[in-house]
Amino acid sequence: MTSSPNRQTVIAVAVSLALVAAVIAVSAYLWDSISGVEMGAAGWIAMLLGVLATLALGIGLMSLVFISARHGYDEHGDGR
């Protein structure tokens, strides 16, 4: 038996996707409006490494949050 998403979930996903599209559009416009500035290969590599490091840090921290919650490390102690 599969459950279909409720109306609030569909609206939340639609709004989130619209916001992501708006951020991408504004970023592309601003990136394109900067004229006369070239970024070399070292700049692209540095940006790629920065994005990958940020993603790895975010994914790692979120996985620790989920592991901690599932194994009960976030529960209150019993006072011992």
All heavy atoms as TSV, in Angstrom:
chain	resi	resn	atom	element	x	y	z
A	1	MET	N	N	0.842	-1.168	0.000
A	1	MET	CA	C	0.000	0.000	0.000
A	1	MET	C	C	0.893	1.238	0.000
A	1	MET	O	O	1.709	1.428	0.883
A	1	MET	CB	C	-0.880	-0.021	1.246
A	1	MET	CG	C	-1.820	1.122	1.337
A	1	MET	SD	S	-2.989	0.765	2.639
A	1	MET	CE	C	-2.949	2.277	3.501
A	2	THR	N	N	0.766	2.053	-0.996
A	2	THR	CA	C	1.562	3.267	-1.092
A	2	THR	C	C	0.711	4.455	-0.676
A	2	THR	O	O	-0.488	4.504	-0.925
A	2	THR	CB	C	2.078	3.496	-2.519
A	2	THR	OG1	O	0.965	3.635	-3.392
A	2	THR	CG2	C	2.946	2.337	-2.958
A	3	SER	N	N	1.349	5.390	-0.037
A	3	SER	CA	C	0.617	6.591	0.365
A	3	SER	C	C	1.033	7.746	-0.525
A	3	SER	O	O	2.202	7.907	-0.863
A	3	SER	CB	C	0.898	6.922	1.828
A	3	SER	OG	O	2.268	7.207	1.998
A	4	SER	N	N	0.064	8.529	-0.907
A	4	SER	CA	C	0.364	9.681	-1.748
A	4	SER	C	C	0.688	10.864	-0.842
A	4	SER	O	O	0.195	10.959	0.276
A	4	SER	CB	C	-0.832	10.009	-2.646
A	4	SER	OG	O	-1.945	10.352	-1.846
A	5	PRO	N	N	1.549	11.757	-1.302
A	5	PRO	CA	C	1.899	12.914	-0.480
A	5	PRO	C	C	0.680	13.814	-0.283
A	5	PRO	O	O	-0.138	13.983	-1.185
A	5	PRO	CB	C	2.996	13.615	-1.273
A	5	PRO	CG	C	2.852	13.131	-2.662
A	5	PRO	CD	C	2.233	11.763	-2.577
A	6	ASN	N	N	0.590	14.393	0.902
A	6	ASN	CA	C	-0.541	15.274	1.153
A	6	ASN	C	C	-0.305	16.646	0.520
A	6	ASN	O	O	0.761	16.938	-0.007
A	6	ASN	CB	C	-0.831	15.388	2.647
A	6	ASN	CG	C	0.331	15.985	3.421
A	6	ASN	OD1	O	1.267	16.519	2.835
A	6	ASN	ND2	N	0.277	15.885	4.713
A	7	ARG	N	N	-1.300	17.459	0.577
A	7	ARG	CA	C	-1.271	18.760	-0.108
A	7	ARG	C	C	-0.166	19.663	0.431
A	7	ARG	O	O	0.504	20.356	-0.341
A	7	ARG	CB	C	-2.637	19.421	0.038
A	7	ARG	CG	C	-2.772	20.692	-0.715
A	7	ARG	CD	C	-4.158	21.288	-0.513
A	7	ARG	NE	N	-4.303	22.417	-1.386
A	7	ARG	CZ	C	-5.268	22.556	-2.243
A	7	ARG	NH1	N	-6.199	21.652	-2.344
A	7	ARG	NH2	N	-5.328	23.623	-3.008
A	8	GLN	N	N	0.037	19.659	1.749
A	8	GLN	CA	C	1.073	20.515	2.335
A	8	GLN	C	C	2.466	20.109	1.857
A	8	GLN	O	O	3.318	20.970	1.605
A	8	GLN	CB	C	1.014	20.452	3.855
A	8	GLN	CG	C	-0.185	21.159	4.435
A	8	GLN	CD	C	-0.228	21.045	5.944
A	8	GLN	OE1	O	0.359	20.132	6.516
A	8	GLN	NE2	N	-0.917	21.972	6.582
A	9	THR	N	N	2.702	18.832	1.722
A	9	THR	CA	C	4.002	18.361	1.251
A	9	THR	C	C	4.238	18.798	-0.187
A	9	THR	O	O	5.339	19.257	-0.528
A	9	THR	CB	C	4.082	16.828	1.355
A	9	THR	OG1	O	3.853	16.443	2.711
A	9	THR	CG2	C	5.431	16.318	0.900
A	10	VAL	N	N	3.229	18.677	-1.016
A	10	VAL	CA	C	3.361	19.080	-2.424
A	10	VAL	C	C	3.628	20.578	-2.517
A	10	VAL	O	O	4.497	21.019	-3.284
A	10	VAL	CB	C	2.093	18.684	-3.215
A	10	VAL	CG1	C	2.124	19.269	-4.606
A	10	VAL	CG2	C	1.955	17.176	-3.269
A	11	ILE	N	N	2.926	21.363	-1.720
A	11	ILE	CA	C	3.131	22.822	-1.737
A	11	ILE	C	C	4.538	23.161	-1.242
A	11	ILE	O	O	5.228	24.009	-1.826
A	11	ILE	CB	C	2.049	23.528	-0.899
A	11	ILE	CG1	C	0.690	23.411	-1.593
A	11	ILE	CG2	C	2.406	24.985	-0.654
A	11	ILE	CD1	C	-0.474	23.907	-0.769
A	12	ALA	N	N	4.987	22.495	-0.172
A	12	ALA	CA	C	6.325	22.762	0.359
A	12	ALA	C	C	7.405	22.429	-0.658
A	12	ALA	O	O	8.366	23.191	-0.835
A	12	ALA	CB	C	6.540	21.973	1.651
A	13	VAL	N	N	7.263	21.319	-1.348
A	13	VAL	CA	C	8.246	20.930	-2.366
A	13	VAL	C	C	8.222	21.918	-3.524
A	13	VAL	O	O	9.274	22.333	-4.024
A	13	VAL	CB	C	7.993	19.485	-2.844
A	13	VAL	CG1	C	8.818	19.162	-4.074
A	13	VAL	CG2	C	8.284	18.499	-1.731
A	14	ALA	N	N	7.029	22.331	-3.951
A	14	ALA	CA	C	6.914	23.279	-5.059
A	14	ALA	C	C	7.547	24.625	-4.705
A	14	ALA	O	O	8.273	25.214	-5.516
A	14	ALA	CB	C	5.455	23.458	-5.449
A	15	VAL	N	N	7.289	25.105	-3.490
A	15	VAL	CA	C	7.863	26.386	-3.062
A	15	VAL	C	C	9.385	26.266	-2.959
A	15	VAL	O	O	10.118	27.174	-3.380
A	15	VAL	CB	C	7.247	26.838	-1.718
A	15	VAL	CG1	C	8.010	28.000	-1.117
A	15	VAL	CG2	C	5.782	27.218	-1.914
A	16	SER	N	N	9.869	25.155	-2.422
A	16	SER	CA	C	11.314	24.953	-2.311
A	16	SER	C	C	11.988	24.930	-3.680
A	16	SER	O	O	13.035	25.558	-3.875
A	16	SER	CB	C	11.611	23.649	-1.577
A	16	SER	OG	O	11.097	23.693	-0.274
A	17	LEU	N	N	11.390	24.226	-4.624
A	17	LEU	CA	C	11.955	24.184	-5.975
A	17	LEU	C	C	11.914	25.552	-6.645
A	17	LEU	O	O	12.851	25.932	-7.354
A	17	LEU	CB	C	11.211	23.149	-6.820
A	17	LEU	CG	C	11.456	21.694	-6.437
A	17	LEU	CD1	C	10.572	20.768	-7.267
A	17	LEU	CD2	C	12.920	21.327	-6.607
A	18	ALA	N	N	10.841	26.314	-6.415
A	18	ALA	CA	C	10.752	27.664	-6.974
A	18	ALA	C	C	11.839	28.565	-6.387
A	18	ALA	O	O	12.452	29.359	-7.116
A	18	ALA	CB	C	9.368	28.247	-6.720
A	19	LEU	N	N	12.089	28.448	-5.089
A	19	LEU	CA	C	13.134	29.258	-4.466
A	19	LEU	C	C	14.521	28.870	-4.984
A	19	LEU	O	O	15.361	29.742	-5.231
A	19	LEU	CB	C	13.081	29.117	-2.950
A	19	LEU	CG	C	11.912	29.824	-2.264
A	19	LEU	CD1	C	11.869	29.470	-0.784
A	19	LEU	CD2	C	12.009	31.326	-2.442
A	20	VAL	N	N	14.763	27.593	-5.153
A	20	VAL	CA	C	16.046	27.149	-5.697
A	20	VAL	C	C	16.227	27.676	-7.115
A	20	VAL	O	O	17.304	28.163	-7.484
A	20	VAL	CB	C	16.163	25.607	-5.646
A	20	VAL	CG1	C	17.336	25.120	-6.470
A	20	VAL	CG2	C	16.287	25.131	-4.216
A	21	ALA	N	N	15.165	27.611	-7.923
A	21	ALA	CA	C	15.242	28.121	-9.299
A	21	ALA	C	C	15.503	29.625	-9.299
A	21	ALA	O	O	16.288	30.127	-10.119
A	21	ALA	CB	C	13.950	27.799	-10.045
A	22	ALA	N	N	14.872	30.356	-8.377
A	22	ALA	CA	C	15.081	31.810	-8.297
A	22	ALA	C	C	16.524	32.127	-7.909
A	22	ALA	O	O	17.140	33.034	-8.476
A	22	ALA	CB	C	14.107	32.430	-7.305
A	23	VAL	N	N	17.063	31.386	-6.954
A	23	VAL	CA	C	18.453	31.615	-6.537
A	23	VAL	C	C	19.414	31.314	-7.682
A	23	VAL	O	O	20.366	32.062	-7.924
A	23	VAL	CB	C	18.784	30.767	-5.284
A	23	VAL	CG1	C	20.277	30.731	-5.024
A	23	VAL	CG2	C	18.046	31.298	-4.079
A	24	ILE	N	N	19.153	30.252	-8.410
A	24	ILE	CA	C	20.003	29.918	-9.561
A	24	ILE	C	C	19.914	31.003	-10.627
A	24	ILE	O	O	20.936	31.416	-11.192
A	24	ILE	CB	C	19.621	28.536	-10.131
A	24	ILE	CG1	C	20.050	27.443	-9.159
A	24	ILE	CG2	C	20.263	28.304	-11.495
A	24	ILE	CD1	C	19.565	26.061	-9.530
A	25	ALA	N	N	18.714	31.502	-10.891
A	25	ALA	CA	C	18.544	32.541	-11.904
A	25	ALA	C	C	19.255	33.829	-11.504
A	25	ALA	O	O	19.949	34.444	-12.326
A	25	ALA	CB	C	17.055	32.802	-12.138
A	26	VAL	N	N	19.111	34.237	-10.255
A	26	VAL	CA	C	19.779	35.460	-9.790
A	26	VAL	C	C	21.294	35.277	-9.804
A	26	VAL	O	O	22.039	36.177	-10.215
A	26	VAL	CB	C	19.277	35.863	-8.386
A	26	VAL	CG1	C	20.133	36.949	-7.775
A	26	VAL	CG2	C	17.825	36.301	-8.447
A	27	SER	N	N	21.759	34.115	-9.380
A	27	SER	CA	C	23.202	33.850	-9.391
A	27	SER	C	C	23.764	33.879	-10.804
A	27	SER	O	O	24.832	34.449	-11.048
A	27	SER	CB	C	23.497	32.493	-8.753
A	27	SER	OG	O	23.092	32.485	-7.414
A	28	ALA	N	N	23.043	33.274	-11.743
A	28	ALA	CA	C	23.498	33.279	-13.136
A	28	ALA	C	C	23.519	34.696	-13.693
A	28	ALA	O	O	24.462	35.082	-14.406
A	28	ALA	CB	C	22.597	32.396	-13.989
A	29	TYR	N	N	22.499	35.496	-13.363
A	29	TYR	CA	C	22.456	36.883	-13.834
A	29	TYR	C	C	23.632	37.680	-13.267
A	29	TYR	O	O	24.318	38.401	-14.000
A	29	TYR	CB	C	21.135	37.541	-13.447
A	29	TYR	CG	C	21.133	39.021	-13.697
A	29	TYR	CD1	C	21.015	39.522	-14.991
A	29	TYR	CD2	C	21.288	39.915	-12.655
A	29	TYR	CE1	C	21.037	40.888	-15.238
A	29	TYR	CE2	C	21.312	41.275	-12.881
A	29	TYR	CZ	C	21.182	41.768	-14.176
A	29	TYR	OH	O	21.220	43.102	-14.403
A	30	LEU	N	N	23.865	37.556	-11.970
A	30	LEU	CA	C	24.955	38.302	-11.347
A	30	LEU	C	C	26.310	37.836	-11.870
A	30	LEU	O	O	27.214	38.653	-12.083
A	30	LEU	CB	C	24.892	38.159	-9.831
A	30	LEU	CG	C	23.711	38.864	-9.159
A	30	LEU	CD1	C	23.681	38.535	-7.672
A	30	LEU	CD2	C	23.767	40.366	-9.376
A	31	TRP	N	N	26.466	36.533	-12.064
A	31	TRP	CA	C	27.719	35.999	-12.594
A	31	TRP	C	C	27.969	36.553	-13.995
A	31	TRP	O	O	29.083	36.927	-14.334
A	31	TRP	CB	C	27.654	34.476	-12.625
A	31	TRP	CG	C	28.958	33.827	-13.011
A	31	TRP	CD1	C	29.454	33.673	-14.267
A	31	TRP	CD2	C	29.921	33.276	-12.134
A	31	TRP	NE1	N	30.660	33.038	-14.225
A	31	TRP	CE2	C	30.971	32.782	-12.940
A	31	TRP	CE3	C	29.995	33.137	-10.755
A	31	TRP	CZ2	C	32.089	32.167	-12.388
A	31	TRP	CZ3	C	31.110	32.522	-10.227
A	31	TRP	CH2	C	32.140	32.050	-11.033
A	32	ASP	N	N	26.910	36.607	-14.804
A	32	ASP	CA	C	27.035	37.081	-16.175
A	32	ASP	C	C	27.255	38.589	-16.237
A	32	ASP	O	O	27.872	39.091	-17.173
A	32	ASP	CB	C	25.780	36.700	-16.973
A	32	ASP	CG	C	25.974	36.892	-18.453
A	32	ASP	OD1	O	27.049	36.513	-18.964
A	32	ASP	OD2	O	25.046	37.422	-19.107
A	33	SER	N	N	26.755	39.325	-15.227
A	33	SER	CA	C	26.886	40.782	-15.260
A	33	SER	C	C	28.284	41.256	-14.888
A	33	SER	O	O	28.626	42.410	-15.125
A	33	SER	CB	C	25.854	41.419	-14.326
A	33	SER	OG	O	26.160	41.127	-12.982
A	34	ILE	N	N	29.080	40.389	-14.295
A	34	ILE	CA	C	30.462	40.749	-13.968
A	34	ILE	C	C	31.279	40.624	-15.251
A	34	ILE	O	O	31.526	39.530	-15.741
A	34	ILE	CB	C	31.043	39.833	-12.878
A	34	ILE	CG1	C	30.242	39.934	-11.604
A	34	ILE	CG2	C	32.505	40.178	-12.634
A	34	ILE	CD1	C	30.667	38.939	-10.542
A	35	SER	N	N	31.675	41.747	-15.793
A	35	SER	CA	C	32.434	41.702	-17.049
A	35	SER	C	C	33.887	42.078	-16.797
A	35	SER	O	O	34.205	42.820	-15.878
A	35	SER	CB	C	31.812	42.658	-18.064
A	35	SER	OG	O	31.856	43.982	-17.572
A	36	GLY	N	N	34.734	41.550	-17.618
A	36	GLY	CA	C	36.143	41.885	-17.528
A	36	GLY	C	C	36.907	41.078	-16.490
A	36	GLY	O	O	38.072	41.333	-16.256
A	37	VAL	N	N	36.251	40.136	-15.849
A	37	VAL	CA	C	36.925	39.326	-14.842
A	37	VAL	C	C	36.947	37.882	-15.339
A	37	VAL	O	O	35.914	37.303	-15.629
A	37	VAL	CB	C	36.197	39.400	-13.481
A	37	VAL	CG1	C	36.874	38.504	-12.471
A	37	VAL	CG2	C	36.133	40.825	-12.993
A	38	GLU	N	N	38.129	37.351	-15.471
A	38	GLU	CA	C	38.281	35.972	-15.910
A	38	GLU	C	C	38.799	35.139	-14.750
A	38	GLU	O	O	39.616	35.596	-13.955
A	38	GLU	CB	C	39.273	35.894	-17.077
A	38	GLU	CG	C	38.802	36.599	-18.330
A	38	GLU	CD	C	37.605	35.906	-18.970
A	38	GLU	OE1	O	37.532	34.674	-18.921
A	38	GLU	OE2	O	36.753	36.631	-19.513
A	39	MET	N	N	38.339	33.910	-14.664
A	39	MET	CA	C	38.814	33.009	-13.628
A	39	MET	C	C	39.577	31.883	-14.308
A	39	MET	O	O	39.042	31.207	-15.189
A	39	MET	CB	C	37.647	32.456	-12.805
A	39	MET	CG	C	38.089	31.691	-11.595
A	39	MET	SD	S	36.843	31.461	-10.326
A	39	MET	CE	C	35.651	30.451	-11.139
A	40	GLY	N	N	40.812	31.712	-13.890
A	40	GLY	CA	C	41.655	30.695	-14.487
A	40	GLY	C	C	41.339	29.304	-13.966
A	40	GLY	O	O	40.429	29.097	-13.148
A	41	ALA	N	N	42.117	28.344	-14.435
A	41	ALA	CA	C	41.911	26.943	-14.044
A	41	ALA	C	C	42.093	26.760	-12.538
A	41	ALA	O	O	41.351	26.001	-11.912
A	41	ALA	CB	C	42.867	26.050	-14.815
A	42	ALA	N	N	43.053	27.455	-11.958
A	42	ALA	CA	C	43.289	27.333	-10.517
A	42	ALA	C	C	42.078	27.827	-9.731
A	42	ALA	O	O	41.721	27.250	-8.694
A	42	ALA	CB	C	44.537	28.111	-10.119
A	43	GLY	N	N	41.438	28.877	-10.215
A	43	GLY	CA	C	40.239	29.390	-9.554
A	43	GLY	C	C	39.085	28.408	-9.605
A	43	GLY	O	O	38.372	28.213	-8.621
A	44	TRP	N	N	38.903	27.773	-10.768
A	44	TRP	CA	C	37.834	26.776	-10.915
A	44	TRP	C	C	38.093	25.567	-10.027
A	44	TRP	O	O	37.166	25.018	-9.404
A	44	TRP	CB	C	37.692	26.349	-12.369
A	44	TRP	CG	C	37.019	27.390	-13.208
A	44	TRP	CD1	C	37.610	28.224	-14.100
A	44	TRP	CD2	C	35.626	27.726	-13.209
A	44	TRP	NE1	N	36.681	29.048	-14.668
A	44	TRP	CE2	C	35.456	28.767	-14.139
A	44	TRP	CE3	C	34.522	27.263	-12.512
A	44	TRP	CZ2	C	34.210	29.345	-14.388
A	44	TRP	CZ3	C	33.283	27.834	-12.764
A	44	TRP	CH2	C	33.138	28.859	-13.686
A	45	ILE	N	N	39.352	25.151	-9.959
A	45	ILE	CA	C	39.702	24.011	-9.116
A	45	ILE	C	C	39.481	24.351	-7.644
A	45	ILE	O	O	38.926	23.549	-6.887
A	45	ILE	CB	C	41.156	23.564	-9.380
A	45	ILE	CG1	C	41.261	22.974	-10.782
A	45	ILE	CG2	C	41.631	22.574	-8.333
A	45	ILE	CD1	C	42.677	22.708	-11.239
A	46	ALA	N	N	39.885	25.560	-7.240
A	46	ALA	CA	C	39.691	25.983	-5.857
A	46	ALA	C	C	38.196	26.049	-5.513
A	46	ALA	O	O	37.785	25.634	-4.427
A	46	ALA	CB	C	40.346	27.341	-5.620
A	47	MET	N	N	37.388	26.564	-6.441
A	47	MET	CA	C	35.957	26.634	-6.189
A	47	MET	C	C	35.355	25.235	-6.089
A	47	MET	O	O	34.537	24.956	-5.213
A	47	MET	CB	C	35.245	27.441	-7.280
A	47	MET	CG	C	33.766	27.634	-6.987
A	47	MET	SD	S	32.930	28.875	-7.972
A	47	MET	CE	C	33.269	28.359	-9.611
A	48	LEU	N	N	35.761	24.333	-6.963
A	48	LEU	CA	C	35.267	22.966	-6.928
A	48	LEU	C	C	35.649	22.281	-5.618
A	48	LEU	O	O	34.811	21.626	-4.982
A	48	LEU	CB	C	35.820	22.166	-8.112
A	48	LEU	CG	C	35.456	20.685	-8.136
A	48	LEU	CD1	C	33.958	20.509	-8.345
A	48	LEU	CD2	C	36.238	19.974	-9.215
A	49	LEU	N	N	36.890	22.447	-5.183
A	49	LEU	CA	C	37.329	21.847	-3.926
A	49	LEU	C	C	36.576	22.444	-2.736
A	49	LEU	O	O	36.230	21.731	-1.784
A	49	LEU	CB	C	38.830	22.008	-3.749
A	49	LEU	CG	C	39.696	21.186	-4.696
A	49	LEU	CD1	C	41.176	21.533	-4.499
A	49	LEU	CD2	C	39.456	19.708	-4.510
A	50	GLY	N	N	36.305	23.731	-2.783
A	50	GLY	CA	C	35.537	24.370	-1.720
A	50	GLY	C	C	34.109	23.851	-1.648
A	50	GLY	O	O	33.575	23.591	-0.563
A	51	VAL	N	N	33.477	23.674	-2.803
A	51	VAL	CA	C	32.115	23.136	-2.846
A	51	VAL	C	C	32.107	21.706	-2.329
A	51	VAL	O	O	31.245	21.325	-1.523
A	51	VAL	CB	C	31.546	23.223	-4.280
A	51	VAL	CG1	C	30.279	22.405	-4.417
A	51	VAL	CG2	C	31.276	24.668	-4.652
A	52	LEU	N	N	33.057	20.891	-2.771
A	52	LEU	CA	C	33.114	19.501	-2.318
A	52	LEU	C	C	33.388	19.399	-0.819
A	52	LEU	O	O	32.783	18.569	-0.129
A	52	LEU	CB	C	34.168	18.732	-3.110
A	52	LEU	CG	C	33.842	18.486	-4.588
A	52	LEU	CD1	C	35.022	17.810	-5.284
A	52	LEU	CD2	C	32.575	17.672	-4.739
A	53	ALA	N	N	34.272	20.239	-0.303
A	53	ALA	CA	C	34.561	20.218	1.131
A	53	ALA	C	C	33.342	20.648	1.938
A	53	ALA	O	O	33.034	20.058	2.987
A	53	ALA	CB	C	35.752	21.126	1.445
A	54	THR	N	N	32.622	21.650	1.455
A	54	THR	CA	C	31.417	22.103	2.140
A	54	THR	C	C	30.348	21.022	2.142
A	54	THR	O	O	29.690	20.771	3.166
A	54	THR	CB	C	30.884	23.382	1.478
A	54	THR	OG1	O	31.914	24.379	1.508
A	54	THR	CG2	C	29.655	23.902	2.189
A	55	LEU	N	N	30.153	20.364	0.997
A	55	LEU	CA	C	29.185	19.268	0.932
A	55	LEU	C	C	29.587	18.119	1.851
A	55	LEU	O	O	28.738	17.559	2.562
A	55	LEU	CB	C	29.049	18.768	-0.501
A	55	LEU	CG	C	28.244	19.653	-1.440
A	55	LEU	CD1	C	28.355	19.130	-2.869
A	55	LEU	CD2	C	26.797	19.706	-1.011
A	56	ALA	N	N	30.852	17.763	1.852
A	56	ALA	CA	C	31.312	16.666	2.707
A	56	ALA	C	C	31.097	16.996	4.179
A	56	ALA	O	O	30.641	16.141	4.955
A	56	ALA	CB	C	32.793	16.373	2.437
A	57	LEU	N	N	31.394	18.219	4.581
A	57	LEU	CA	C	31.197	18.631	5.961
A	57	LEU	C	C	29.711	18.596	6.330
A	57	LEU	O	O	29.339	18.072	7.381
A	57	LEU	CB	C	31.774	20.029	6.190
A	57	LEU	CG	C	31.642	20.595	7.600
A	57	LEU	CD1	C	32.429	19.740	8.584
A	57	LEU	CD2	C	32.117	22.030	7.629
A	58	GLY	N	N	28.872	19.126	5.468
A	58	GLY	CA	C	27.432	19.128	5.739
A	58	GLY	C	C	26.861	17.727	5.815
A	58	GLY	O	O	26.092	17.400	6.721
A	59	ILE	N	N	27.240	16.872	4.864
A	59	ILE	CA	C	26.744	15.496	4.859
A	59	ILE	C	C	27.258	14.745	6.082
A	59	ILE	O	O	26.510	14.005	6.731
A	59	ILE	CB	C	27.143	14.787	3.551
A	59	ILE	CG1	C	26.373	15.398	2.376
A	59	ILE	CG2	C	26.905	13.289	3.642
A	59	ILE	CD1	C	26.887	14.974	1.015
A	60	GLY	N	N	28.519	14.936	6.417
A	60	GLY	CA	C	29.086	14.264	7.585
A	60	GLY	C	C	28.402	14.678	8.879
A	60	GLY	O	O	28.056	13.832	9.706
A	61	LEU	N	N	28.180	15.971	9.064
A	61	LEU	CA	C	27.532	16.434	10.282
A	61	LEU	C	C	26.083	15.975	10.374
A	61	LEU	O	O	25.607	15.581	11.447
A	61	LEU	CB	C	27.622	17.959	10.386
A	61	LEU	CG	C	29.019	18.514	10.658
A	61	LEU	CD1	C	29.016	20.029	10.581
A	61	LEU	CD2	C	29.524	18.046	12.012
A	62	MET	N	N	25.364	16.015	9.257
A	62	MET	CA	C	23.974	15.558	9.277
A	62	MET	C	C	23.898	14.061	9.543
A	62	MET	O	O	22.987	13.601	10.240
A	62	MET	CB	C	23.258	15.914	7.981
A	62	MET	CG	C	22.955	17.391	7.836
A	62	MET	SD	S	22.032	18.084	9.220
A	62	MET	CE	C	20.504	17.186	9.127
A	63	SER	N	N	24.840	13.290	9.007
A	63	SER	CA	C	24.824	11.851	9.286
A	63	SER	C	C	25.088	11.598	10.768
A	63	SER	O	O	24.483	10.700	11.356
A	63	SER	CB	C	25.831	11.115	8.411
A	63	SER	OG	O	27.138	11.518	8.731
A	64	LEU	N	N	25.958	12.393	11.394
A	64	LEU	CA	C	26.181	12.244	12.832
A	64	LEU	C	C	24.931	12.588	13.632
A	64	LEU	O	O	24.636	11.948	14.647
A	64	LEU	CB	C	27.354	13.118	13.279
A	64	LEU	CG	C	28.732	12.643	12.857
A	64	LEU	CD1	C	29.784	13.676	13.257
A	64	LEU	CD2	C	29.051	11.296	13.466
A	65	VAL	N	N	24.175	13.578	13.181
A	65	VAL	CA	C	22.924	13.922	13.851
A	65	VAL	C	C	21.951	12.753	13.787
A	65	VAL	O	O	21.327	12.381	14.791
A	65	VAL	CB	C	22.295	15.192	13.223
A	65	VAL	CG1	C	20.866	15.389	13.688
A	65	VAL	CG2	C	23.124	16.414	13.562
A	66	PHE	N	N	21.800	12.148	12.610
A	66	PHE	CA	C	20.872	11.034	12.458
A	66	PHE	C	C	21.336	9.809	13.253
A	66	PHE	O	O	20.535	9.132	13.887
A	66	PHE	CB	C	20.686	10.675	10.984
A	66	PHE	CG	C	19.868	11.679	10.239
A	66	PHE	CD1	C	20.390	12.313	9.127
A	66	PHE	CD2	C	18.592	12.002	10.640
A	66	PHE	CE1	C	19.645	13.252	8.429
A	66	PHE	CE2	C	17.829	12.939	9.957
A	66	PHE	CZ	C	18.360	13.562	8.853
A	67	ILE	N	N	22.631	9.510	13.228
A	67	ILE	CA	C	23.151	8.375	13.991
A	67	ILE	C	C	22.924	8.595	15.479
A	67	ILE	O	O	22.487	7.698	16.201
A	67	ILE	CB	C	24.644	8.154	13.679
A	67	ILE	CG1	C	24.818	7.640	12.250
A	67	ILE	CG2	C	25.279	7.200	14.677
A	67	ILE	CD1	C	26.255	7.639	11.773
A	68	SER	N	N	23.197	9.804	15.939
A	68	SER	CA	C	23.027	10.125	17.346
A	68	SER	C	C	21.564	9.986	17.767
A	68	SER	O	O	21.266	9.438	18.831
A	68	SER	CB	C	23.513	11.555	17.601
A	68	SER	OG	O	23.244	11.945	18.919
A	69	ALA	N	N	20.650	10.442	16.935
A	69	ALA	CA	C	19.224	10.359	17.264
A	69	ALA	C	C	18.738	8.911	17.247
A	69	ALA	O	O	17.941	8.510	18.101
A	69	ALA	CB	C	18.413	11.206	16.294
A	70	ARG	N	N	19.208	8.120	16.322
A	70	ARG	CA	C	18.737	6.727	16.211
A	70	ARG	C	C	19.263	5.828	17.323
A	70	ARG	O	O	18.617	4.867	17.706
A	70	ARG	CB	C	19.123	6.142	14.860
A	70	ARG	CG	C	18.314	6.728	13.758
A	70	ARG	CD	C	18.334	5.856	12.570
A	70	ARG	NE	N	17.444	6.446	11.565
A	70	ARG	CZ	C	17.135	5.860	10.462
A	70	ARG	NH1	N	17.632	4.672	10.197
A	70	ARG	NH2	N	16.331	6.430	9.606
A	71	HIS	N	N	20.442	6.133	17.830
A	71	HIS	CA	C	21.021	5.286	18.866
A	71	HIS	C	C	20.731	5.803	20.271
A	71	HIS	O	O	21.240	5.252	21.245
A	71	HIS	CB	C	22.531	5.149	18.664
A	71	HIS	CG	C	22.885	4.346	17.450
A	71	HIS	ND1	N	22.716	2.980	17.393
A	71	HIS	CD2	C	23.373	4.708	16.245
A	71	HIS	CE1	C	23.085	2.543	16.210
A	71	HIS	NE2	N	23.500	3.580	15.485
A	72	GLY	N	N	19.948	6.856	20.370
A	72	GLY	CA	C	19.529	7.348	21.674
A	72	GLY	C	C	20.537	8.197	22.412
A	72	GLY	O	O	20.399	8.422	23.614
A	73	TYR	N	N	21.553	8.682	21.742
A	73	TYR	CA	C	22.538	9.525	22.407
A	73	TYR	C	C	21.967	10.887	22.789
A	73	TYR	O	O	22.538	11.589	23.621
A	73	TYR	CB	C	23.771	9.728	21.526
A	73	TYR	CG	C	24.512	8.460	21.217
A	73	TYR	CD1	C	24.835	8.127	19.914
A	73	TYR	CD2	C	24.907	7.602	22.224
A	73	TYR	CE1	C	25.520	6.962	19.627
A	73	TYR	CE2	C	25.585	6.439	21.954
A	73	TYR	CZ	C	25.894	6.128	20.651
A	73	TYR	OH	O	26.574	4.974	20.365
A	74	ASP	N	N	20.835	11.265	22.208
A	74	ASP	CA	C	20.224	12.564	22.505
A	74	ASP	C	C	19.242	12.495	23.667
A	74	ASP	O	O	18.687	13.517	24.063
A	74	ASP	CB	C	19.498	13.089	21.268
A	74	ASP	CG	C	20.451	13.383	20.132
A	74	ASP	OD1	O	21.629	13.627	20.397
A	74	ASP	OD2	O	20.010	13.361	18.967
A	75	GLU	N	N	19.020	11.312	24.214
A	75	GLU	CA	C	18.073	11.178	25.328
A	75	GLU	C	C	18.674	11.761	26.588
A	75	GLU	O	O	19.887	11.776	26.785
A	75	GLU	CB	C	17.724	9.702	25.542
A	75	GLU	CG	C	17.130	9.033	24.324
A	75	GLU	CD	C	15.805	9.643	23.900
A	75	GLU	OE1	O	15.031	10.056	24.777
A	75	GLU	OE2	O	15.567	9.724	22.675
A	76	HIS	N	N	17.786	12.195	27.484
A	76	HIS	CA	C	18.245	12.728	28.768
A	76	HIS	C	C	18.775	11.595	29.637
A	76	HIS	O	O	18.273	10.473	29.603
A	76	HIS	CB	C	17.096	13.419	29.484
A	76	HIS	CG	C	16.644	14.675	28.812
A	76	HIS	ND1	N	17.433	15.790	28.717
A	76	HIS	CD2	C	15.497	14.970	28.152
A	76	HIS	CE1	C	16.791	16.736	28.053
A	76	HIS	NE2	N	15.608	16.260	27.696
A	77	GLY	N	N	19.783	11.892	30.410
A	77	GLY	CA	C	20.332	10.887	31.314
A	77	GLY	C	C	19.400	10.638	32.492
A	77	GLY	O	O	18.460	11.395	32.750
A	78	ASP	N	N	19.659	9.597	33.228
A	78	ASP	CA	C	18.806	9.265	34.365
A	78	ASP	C	C	19.370	9.798	35.682
A	78	ASP	O	O	18.901	9.439	36.747
A	78	ASP	CB	C	18.580	7.754	34.455
A	78	ASP	CG	C	19.885	6.986	34.605
A	78	ASP	OD1	O	20.945	7.626	34.567
A	78	ASP	OD2	O	19.808	5.749	34.740
A	79	GLY	N	N	20.365	10.655	35.614
A	79	GLY	CA	C	20.881	11.312	36.808
A	79	GLY	C	C	21.983	10.551	37.532
A	79	GLY	O	O	22.395	10.932	38.608
A	80	ARG	N	N	22.451	9.459	36.970
A	80	ARG	CA	C	23.516	8.702	37.638
A	80	ARG	C	C	24.857	9.304	37.397
A	80	ARG	O	O	25.234	9.862	36.495
A	80	ARG	CB	C	23.518	7.264	37.152
A	80	ARG	CG	C	22.390	6.496	37.726
A	80	ARG	CD	C	22.636	5.041	37.554
A	80	ARG	NE	N	21.613	4.511	36.650
A	80	ARG	CZ	C	21.568	3.267	36.282
A	80	ARG	NH1	N	22.487	2.431	36.689
A	80	ARG	NH2	N	20.629	2.812	35.523
